[in-house]
Amino acid sequence: MKHLIIIPLITLSCFGLAAARDLHVDPAQGNDTNDGSSQPLKTIKRAIRIAQPGDTIHLKPVIYYEYAGFHNKRGEAGKPITLDGHGATLEGSDAIDPSTWQEVSPGLFKNDHLTPTLNRAILWRWFFLFDGKINRMGRVMKGKSGDFKKPEDLQIGEWTFVAAGEPSSASGDSQKAPGTFYLKIKSGQSLAEASIRYPVRPAGVIFSGDNAHLVIRNLTASHPYNDGFNIHGDCRDVLFENIRAFECGDDGISAHESAQYSVDGFASIGNGTGICDTGSSQTSYNHLFIADCVGVDLYFLDTGRYSISNAVVLSSAQKPLIVTGTAKGSCELKIDNLFIKRLAKPQAALIASNCSLYANKLTLDGLDIKVTGKAEFKNCLINGHPNPKDAKKPGADLKQLLKTVVPETYLPLLD
């Protein structure tokens, strides 16, 4: 008699299916040989690599000296891969190594080989942190920068760069920038005592390639030499929630190429640029706060489609708002409830030709707007003047809407 082999149906029905996992990262206690579920991983890099659709990566809320890189990482519709920082910070700077610096005069130090990656583009974004305080020496990628000082003219807490040799054969901003950095501290103080840091990582979160169905939340990026959130390539169904970018060399967040994402809750403070989106990207920002930026507060370019809602910009950058297209296509910006208060000398918001602005409840306090493209205004207040003339002053209480986004120290400036 032949024996029948019976395979339980439950085995067949579960074959190939994996339950969503909670993956944990702890840089102090974790190990990348762990599975991340029963015992934590050490690095964000490893957690992202092994994450599958439906998984959530939980970061211990501490400072991480690495970036979160997503390259061709895809969840599934309804089953995104989630990175939850729980308040963690991705720090882009490291402390300088005093042994690599030479004192050339009392309090003046030099380093001929600080970083092997230095090029012209990075040099435009460069800064040092002196005892936790950023000093850009007027350097900014998207705006006017002053000339470097002579080393002998430096004051305490300042730095400069002296170029050396001929540029490399590379073209444009990718040219290598050989030369020497100089720092000035108090005479008799050691570099270790001065507590100086410099940017070594390019960004906090980096996208490249083809990414889809991702959620990034509760995360801060600080002090990279480029962007806090640097989004390249093609991405779809990507959500950022409750994120922050502090004192980044260039943009707080920047979309490139054909990236598509939405942001709900974003504070961009002390960056080279608050937001800069380019290419044919499509982005939306809700519950947005920008302050203390240097070059441009809001910068939208090329052929993209962009929107901003429920947002406050305390504008001290060289330019408050720029929307500009290309010869090949138009750029479009939609606004619903945006308040820009100019804190520096007056500068007009610019809507260039071949661009479209659709603004509802836009309030510009202390600045005008120059439009050479197309613009439609509804319930707007432009530097004290209703636009259209019979428009009512925007009435939304942005303080209440942004109470979880705006740091308390900035709230009085919203009055």
C-alpha positions as CSV (number, residue, x, y, z in Angstrom):
1,M,0.0,0.0,0.0
2,K,1.4,3.4,-1.0
3,H,1.7,6.0,1.7
4,L,0.1,9.3,1.2
5,I,2.1,12.4,2.0
6,I,-0.1,15.1,3.5
7,I,1.3,18.7,3.7
8,P,-0.6,20.9,6.1
9,L,-2.4,23.7,4.2
10,I,-1.3,26.2,6.7
11,T,2.3,25.7,5.6
12,L,1.5,26.4,2.0
13,S,-0.6,29.5,2.9
14,C,2.3,31.0,4.8
15,F,5.1,30.1,2.5
16,G,7.0,33.2,1.4
17,L,5.1,35.5,3.8
18,A,7.1,37.4,6.5
19,A,5.5,39.2,9.4
20,A,6.4,42.9,9.7
21,R,9.3,43.4,12.1
22,D,10.4,46.0,14.6
23,L,14.2,46.5,14.1
24,H,16.1,48.3,16.8
25,V,19.3,50.3,16.6
26,D,21.5,51.2,19.6
27,P,25.0,52.5,18.7
28,A,26.3,51.9,22.2
29,Q,24.9,48.4,23.0
30,G,24.1,47.1,19.5
31,N,26.0,44.8,17.2
32,D,25.5,44.5,13.4
33,T,25.7,40.7,13.7
34,N,22.4,40.8,15.7
35,D,19.0,40.3,14.1
36,G,17.8,43.7,15.2
37,S,14.6,42.2,16.7
38,S,15.7,40.1,19.7
39,Q,18.9,42.2,20.1
40,P,19.7,45.6,18.6
41,L,21.8,46.5,15.7
42,K,24.7,49.0,16.0
43,T,24.3,51.0,12.8
44,I,21.5,52.6,10.8
45,K,23.2,51.4,7.7
46,R,22.7,47.8,8.6
47,A,19.1,48.3,9.7
48,I,18.2,49.9,6.3
49,R,20.0,47.1,4.4
50,I,18.0,44.3,6.0
51,A,14.6,46.1,6.3
52,Q,11.8,44.6,4.3
53,P,8.3,45.9,3.4
54,G,6.3,46.6,6.5
55,D,9.3,46.7,8.8
56,T,9.9,49.7,11.2
57,I,13.4,50.7,12.2
58,H,13.5,52.2,15.7
59,L,16.4,54.4,16.6
60,K,17.4,54.9,20.2
61,P,17.0,58.6,20.8
62,V,20.7,59.5,20.9
63,I,23.2,61.2,18.6
64,Y,24.4,59.1,15.7
65,Y,27.6,59.9,13.8
66,E,26.5,58.4,10.5
67,Y,23.9,59.2,7.9
68,A,20.8,57.3,6.9
69,G,21.3,56.2,3.3
70,F,18.5,54.8,1.1
71,H,19.6,53.5,-2.3
72,N,17.1,51.5,-4.4
73,K,15.1,50.8,-1.2
74,R,11.5,49.9,-1.6
75,G,8.6,49.0,0.6
76,E,5.3,48.1,-0.8
77,A,2.0,50.0,-1.2
78,G,0.3,49.8,2.2
79,K,3.5,48.3,3.7
80,P,6.1,51.0,3.8
81,I,9.5,50.7,5.4
82,T,9.6,53.1,8.2
83,L,12.6,54.8,9.9
84,D,11.4,56.2,13.3
85,G,14.1,58.3,15.0
86,H,12.1,58.8,18.2
87,G,14.0,62.1,18.5
88,A,17.4,60.9,17.4
89,T,19.9,63.3,15.8
90,L,22.1,62.4,12.8
91,E,25.2,64.6,13.5
92,G,27.3,65.5,10.5
93,S,30.4,66.9,12.3
94,D,33.3,65.4,14.2
95,A,35.8,66.9,16.7
96,I,39.0,68.0,15.1
97,D,42.1,66.0,15.8
98,P,44.6,68.4,17.5
99,S,47.5,66.3,16.6
100,T,47.0,67.1,12.9
101,W,47.2,70.9,13.4
102,Q,50.3,73.0,13.7
103,E,50.6,76.2,15.7
104,V,52.2,78.8,13.5
105,S,51.9,81.8,15.9
106,P,50.2,82.2,19.3
107,G,46.6,81.0,18.9
108,L,46.9,80.5,15.1
109,F,46.8,76.9,13.9
110,K,47.0,75.4,10.4
111,N,46.1,72.1,8.7
112,D,47.2,71.3,5.2
113,H,45.2,68.0,4.9
114,L,42.0,68.4,6.9
115,T,39.8,66.4,4.5
116,P,40.5,64.4,1.3
117,T,37.0,65.1,-0.1
118,L,37.3,68.9,-0.2
119,N,36.3,70.5,-3.5
120,R,35.0,73.8,-4.6
121,A,31.4,73.1,-4.0
122,I,32.1,71.8,-0.4
123,L,34.3,74.8,0.3
124,W,31.3,77.1,-0.5
125,R,29.3,75.3,2.2
126,W,32.1,75.1,4.8
127,F,32.0,76.0,8.4
128,F,33.6,75.2,11.8
129,L,31.9,74.9,15.2
130,F,33.7,76.8,18.0
131,D,32.4,75.5,21.3
132,G,29.1,74.6,19.7
133,K,28.6,77.9,17.8
134,I,28.7,77.7,14.0
135,N,30.9,80.1,12.1
136,R,30.5,80.1,8.3
137,M,32.7,83.2,7.8
138,G,30.1,84.4,5.4
139,R,30.2,81.3,3.2
140,V,27.0,80.2,1.4
141,M,26.4,78.2,-1.7
142,K,23.2,80.0,-2.9
143,G,24.1,83.6,-2.4
144,K,26.9,86.1,-2.0
145,S,30.0,85.1,-0.1
146,G,32.8,87.3,0.9
147,D,36.5,86.7,0.2
148,F,38.6,84.6,2.6
149,K,40.5,86.6,5.2
150,K,44.3,86.5,5.5
151,P,45.4,84.2,8.3
152,E,47.0,87.1,10.2
153,D,43.7,89.0,10.1
154,L,41.7,86.4,11.9
155,Q,40.0,87.1,15.2
156,I,39.4,84.6,18.0
157,G,36.8,82.1,16.9
158,E,37.4,82.6,13.2
159,W,38.8,80.5,10.4
160,T,40.0,80.9,6.8
161,F,41.3,78.9,3.8
162,V,44.4,79.6,1.7
163,A,44.3,77.9,-1.7
164,A,47.5,76.2,-2.9
165,G,48.6,74.8,-6.3
166,E,46.7,74.4,-9.5
167,P,43.1,73.1,-9.6
168,S,42.6,69.5,-10.7
169,S,41.5,68.7,-14.2
170,A,37.9,68.1,-13.1
171,S,35.4,70.7,-14.2
172,G,33.1,73.0,-12.3
173,D,32.4,72.7,-8.6
174,S,33.8,69.2,-8.5
175,Q,37.4,70.6,-8.9
176,K,39.6,69.6,-6.0
177,A,40.5,72.4,-3.7
178,P,44.0,71.9,-2.3
179,G,45.0,74.4,0.4
180,T,45.4,75.1,4.1
181,F,42.8,75.8,6.7
182,Y,43.6,78.2,9.5
183,L,41.9,78.6,12.9
184,K,42.3,81.3,15.5
185,I,41.8,80.7,19.2
186,K,42.9,82.4,22.4
187,S,46.6,82.6,22.9
188,G,47.8,79.9,25.3
189,Q,44.6,77.8,24.8
190,S,45.0,74.3,23.5
191,L,42.9,73.1,20.5
192,A,41.4,70.4,22.8
193,E,40.2,73.1,25.2
194,A,38.7,75.1,22.4
195,S,36.2,72.4,21.5
196,I,36.2,72.7,17.7
197,R,34.3,70.6,15.3
198,Y,34.1,70.4,11.5
199,P,31.7,68.8,9.0
200,V,32.7,65.3,7.7
201,R,29.4,63.8,6.5
202,P,27.5,65.0,3.4
203,A,24.0,64.8,4.8
204,G,21.7,63.4,7.5
205,V,19.4,61.4,5.2
206,I,20.4,60.6,1.6
207,F,18.3,59.1,-1.2
208,S,19.7,57.9,-4.5
209,G,18.4,55.5,-7.2
210,D,14.9,54.2,-7.2
211,N,13.1,54.4,-3.8
212,A,9.5,53.9,-2.9
213,H,7.0,53.4,-0.1
214,L,9.1,54.9,2.7
215,V,8.3,56.8,5.9
216,I,11.0,58.9,7.8
217,R,9.8,60.4,11.0
218,N,10.9,62.0,14.3
219,L,14.5,62.7,13.2
220,T,16.9,65.6,13.3
221,A,19.8,66.2,10.9
222,S,22.5,68.7,12.0
223,H,25.9,70.0,10.8
224,P,26.6,68.0,7.5
225,Y,28.5,70.0,4.9
226,N,25.7,69.6,2.4
227,D,21.9,69.1,3.1
228,G,20.1,67.9,6.1
229,F,17.8,65.7,3.9
230,N,19.3,65.2,0.4
231,I,16.8,63.5,-1.9
232,H,18.1,62.4,-5.3
233,G,16.9,60.0,-7.9
234,D,13.3,58.8,-8.4
235,C,11.2,58.3,-5.3
236,R,7.5,57.7,-5.0
237,D,5.1,57.4,-2.0
238,V,7.6,58.9,0.5
239,L,6.5,60.7,3.6
240,F,8.6,62.7,6.0
241,E,7.0,63.5,9.4
242,N,8.3,65.7,12.2
243,I,11.8,66.2,10.9
244,R,14.3,68.9,11.6
245,A,17.4,70.3,9.9
246,F,19.8,72.5,12.0
247,E,22.8,74.4,10.8
248,C,23.5,72.4,7.6
249,G,26.1,73.6,5.1
250,D,23.6,73.9,2.3
251,D,19.8,73.1,2.3
252,G,17.6,71.9,5.1
253,I,16.0,69.7,2.6
254,S,16.4,69.4,-1.2
255,A,14.6,67.4,-3.9
256,H,16.3,66.6,-7.1
257,E,15.6,65.0,-10.5
258,S,12.1,63.3,-10.4
259,A,11.7,62.9,-6.7
260,Q,8.2,62.9,-5.3
261,Y,7.5,63.2,-1.5
262,S,5.4,65.0,1.1
263,V,6.5,66.5,4.4
264,D,4.2,67.0,7.4
265,G,6.1,68.9,10.2
266,F,9.5,70.4,9.3
267,A,11.7,72.9,11.1
268,S,14.6,74.2,9.0
269,I,16.8,76.5,11.2
270,G,20.2,78.1,10.6
271,N,20.8,76.4,7.2
272,G,22.4,77.8,4.1
273,T,19.0,77.5,2.4
274,G,15.7,76.5,4.1
275,I,14.4,74.5,1.2
276,C,15.7,74.1,-2.3
277,D,13.8,71.8,-4.7
278,T,14.9,71.3,-8.3
279,G,14.4,69.2,-11.5
280,S,11.0,67.8,-12.2
281,S,10.4,67.0,-8.6
282,Q,7.0,67.2,-6.9
283,T,6.9,68.1,-3.3
284,S,4.5,69.3,-0.6
285,Y,5.2,70.8,2.8
286,N,2.7,71.2,5.6
287,H,3.4,72.6,9.1
288,L,6.6,74.2,8.1
289,F,8.9,76.6,10.0
290,I,12.0,78.3,8.7
291,A,14.4,80.7,10.5
292,D,18.0,82.0,10.6
293,C,18.9,80.8,7.1
294,V,21.7,82.5,5.1
295,G,21.3,82.4,1.3
296,V,17.7,81.8,0.5
297,D,14.7,80.8,2.7
298,L,12.6,79.2,0.0
299,Y,14.0,78.3,-3.4
300,F,12.0,76.4,-6.1
301,L,13.5,75.8,-9.5
302,D,13.2,74.2,-12.9
303,T,10.1,72.3,-14.0
304,G,8.9,71.0,-10.6
305,R,5.4,71.2,-9.0
306,Y,5.6,72.4,-5.4
307,S,3.2,73.3,-2.6
308,I,3.4,74.9,0.9
309,S,0.6,75.0,3.5
310,N,0.4,76.2,7.1
311,A,3.9,77.7,7.2
312,V,6.0,80.4,8.9
313,V,9.2,81.8,7.6
314,L,11.2,84.3,9.8
315,S,13.3,85.6,6.9
316,S,16.9,86.8,7.5
317,A,18.4,85.1,4.5
318,Q,19.8,87.2,1.6
319,K,16.7,86.3,-0.4
320,P,13.3,85.3,1.1
321,L,11.6,83.4,-1.8
322,I,12.7,82.6,-5.3
323,V,10.7,80.7,-7.9
324,T,12.3,80.2,-11.3
325,G,11.8,77.9,-14.2
326,T,13.9,77.0,-17.3
327,A,13.7,77.5,-21.0
328,K,12.4,74.0,-21.4
329,G,9.5,74.3,-19.0
330,S,7.7,76.1,-16.2
331,C,7.9,75.9,-12.4
332,E,4.7,76.0,-10.3
333,L,4.3,76.8,-6.6
334,K,1.0,76.6,-4.7
335,I,0.6,78.3,-1.3
336,D,-2.1,77.9,1.3
337,N,-1.6,79.9,4.5
338,L,2.1,81.1,4.5
339,F,3.4,83.9,6.7
340,I,6.8,85.4,5.8
341,K,8.1,88.0,8.2
342,R,11.2,89.8,7.0
343,L,13.7,90.3,9.8
344,A,16.6,91.7,7.7
345,K,16.8,94.5,5.2
346,P,13.9,94.5,2.7
347,Q,14.2,92.1,-0.2
348,A,11.4,91.2,-2.6
349,A,10.1,87.7,-3.1
350,L,10.8,86.8,-6.8
351,I,8.4,84.9,-9.2
352,A,10.4,84.7,-12.4
353,S,9.0,84.5,-16.0
354,N,7.8,81.0,-17.1
355,C,6.7,80.4,-13.5
356,S,3.2,80.2,-11.8
357,L,2.3,81.1,-8.3
358,Y,-1.2,80.3,-6.9
359,A,-1.4,81.9,-3.4
360,N,-4.2,81.7,-0.9
361,K,-3.7,83.4,2.5
362,L,-0.2,84.6,1.8
363,T,1.0,87.2,4.2
364,L,4.3,89.1,3.5
365,D,5.3,91.3,6.4
366,G,8.1,93.7,5.6
367,L,8.6,92.6,2.0
368,D,7.0,93.0,-1.4
369,I,6.8,90.5,-4.2
370,K,8.0,90.9,-7.8
371,V,6.2,88.9,-10.4
372,T,7.3,88.6,-14.0
373,G,5.6,85.2,-14.5
374,K,2.0,84.3,-13.7
375,A,0.5,84.8,-10.2
376,E,-3.0,84.5,-8.7
377,F,-3.7,85.9,-5.2
378,K,-6.6,85.2,-2.9
379,N,-7.0,86.6,0.7
380,C,-3.4,87.8,0.7
381,L,-1.7,90.7,2.5
382,I,1.5,92.0,0.8
383,N,3.5,94.3,2.9
384,G,0.5,95.7,4.6
385,H,-1.7,95.9,1.4
386,P,-4.5,93.5,0.7
387,N,-4.2,91.6,-2.6
388,P,-6.7,91.6,-4.2
389,K,-7.7,95.1,-2.8
390,D,-10.8,93.7,-1.2
391,A,-9.1,90.7,0.3
392,K,-9.5,89.9,4.0
393,K,-6.4,89.5,6.1
394,P,-5.5,85.8,6.5
395,G,-7.1,84.7,9.7
396,A,-5.5,81.3,10.5
397,D,-3.7,81.1,13.9
398,L,-0.4,79.8,12.7
399,K,1.0,79.8,16.3
400,Q,-1.6,77.1,17.1
401,L,-1.1,75.2,13.9
402,L,2.7,75.1,14.4
403,K,2.9,74.7,18.1
404,T,4.7,71.4,17.8
405,V,7.1,72.7,15.1
406,V,8.2,76.2,16.2
407,P,10.8,76.3,19.1
408,E,9.6,78.4,22.0
409,T,12.3,81.0,21.6
410,Y,10.9,82.0,18.2
411,L,7.2,82.3,19.2
412,P,7.4,86.0,20.2
413,L,8.6,86.8,16.7
414,L,5.3,85.6,15.3
415,D,3.4,88.4,16.9
